[in-house]
């Protein structure tokens, strides 16, 4: 199943370039621990949808609940996993996360695309 999804994603990427239009269903699709469509839809989501200024409830209707949220000083941040990179021993070695920053009125104040390596 995973190989079939990855092959389909590779074909889509070749046909449409590295980016495809955002789709709520594809954004939510999870294959095991990965969201195979999120990396190729992220640009369309962040460029063509008015995320800044959106109410948190509207954001959740659009892209679903976040995988995690910040604590302490970052309690106004919410995190959506975009891509996780694994090493040869299945340890996480890096990835990409969409970070949503909310104002005190639960409105999206900003967003960041966080790339990390371990």
C-alpha positions in Angstrom: 0.0 0.0 0.0 2.7 2.5 1.0 4.7 1.7 -2.2 1.6 2.3 -4.3 0.9 5.7 -2.6 4.5 6.8 -3.1 4.5 5.8 -6.7 1.2 7.7 -7.2 2.7 10.7 -5.5 5.9 10.5 -7.7 3.7 10.4 -10.8 1.7 13.4 -9.7 4.8 15.3 -8.9 6.2 14.6 -12.3 3.0 15.6 -14.1 2.3 18.7 -12.1 5.7 19.8 -10.8 6.6 19.9 -7.2 3.4 21.5 -6.1 -0.2 20.5 -6.4 -3.4 22.4 -5.4 -4.5 22.1 -1.8 -7.2 19.5 -1.1 -8.6 19.0 2.4 -9.0 15.3 1.8 -5.4 14.8 0.5 -4.1 17.0 3.3 -5.7 14.7 5.9 -4.7 11.4 4.2 -2.2 9.5 6.3 -0.2 6.5 5.2 1.2 4.9 8.3 3.0 7.8 10.0 3.4 10.0 7.0 1.2 12.5 5.2 2.4 12.0 1.6 0.6 14.9 0.0 1.4 17.7 2.5 4.8 18.5 1.2 3.5 19.1 -2.3 0.5 21.1 -1.2 2.2 23.3 1.4 3.1 26.1 -1.1 -0.5 26.3 -2.5 -1.9 26.3 1.1 0.4 29.1 2.3 0.2 31.2 -0.9 -3.4 30.9 -2.0 -5.3 30.7 1.3 -5.5 33.6 3.6 -4.2 31.8 6.7 -3.1 35.0 8.4 -6.2 36.6 10.0 -8.2 33.3 9.9 -10.0 32.3 13.0 -8.7 29.1 14.6 -12.0 27.3 14.1 -12.0 28.1 10.4 -8.4 26.9 10.2 -9.4 23.6 11.8 -12.3 23.3 9.3 -9.7 23.8 6.5 -6.8 21.6 7.6 -8.0 19.7 10.6 -6.6 19.6 14.2 -2.9 20.1 14.7 -0.7 17.1 15.7 0.6 19.0 18.7 0.7 22.4 20.4 3.3 24.4 22.2 3.7 24.7 26.0 4.8 27.5 28.3 6.1 30.4 26.3 4.8 28.8 23.1 1.3 27.9 24.2 -0.1 30.0 21.3 1.7 27.8 18.7 0.2 24.8 16.9 2.1 22.3 14.9 1.2 20.4 11.7 3.6 17.7 10.6 4.5 18.1 6.9 7.4 15.6 6.4 9.5 13.5 8.7 12.9 12.2 7.5 14.1 8.9 8.9 17.6 7.5 9.1 18.6 4.0 8.2 17.7 2.8 11.7 14.3 4.5 11.6 15.4 7.3 14.0 14.0 10.7 13.1 16.8 12.8 11.6 14.8 15.8 10.5 11.7 17.1 8.9 9.4 20.0 8.1 6.6 21.4 10.4 4.0 24.1 9.7 3.8 26.3 12.8 0.7 28.3 13.3 0.9 31.2 15.8 -2.4 32.4 17.3 -3.2 35.8 18.8 -5.0 36.0 22.2 -8.3 36.1 20.3 -7.7 32.8 18.6 -6.9 34.4 15.2 -3.9 33.3 13.1 -1.3 36.0 13.7 1.5 34.3 11.7 2.7 31.0 10.4 6.2 29.6 9.9 7.6 26.6 8.0 10.1 25.1 10.3 12.8 22.8 8.8 14.8 20.9 11.4 17.7 18.4 11.5 18.9 16.3 14.4 
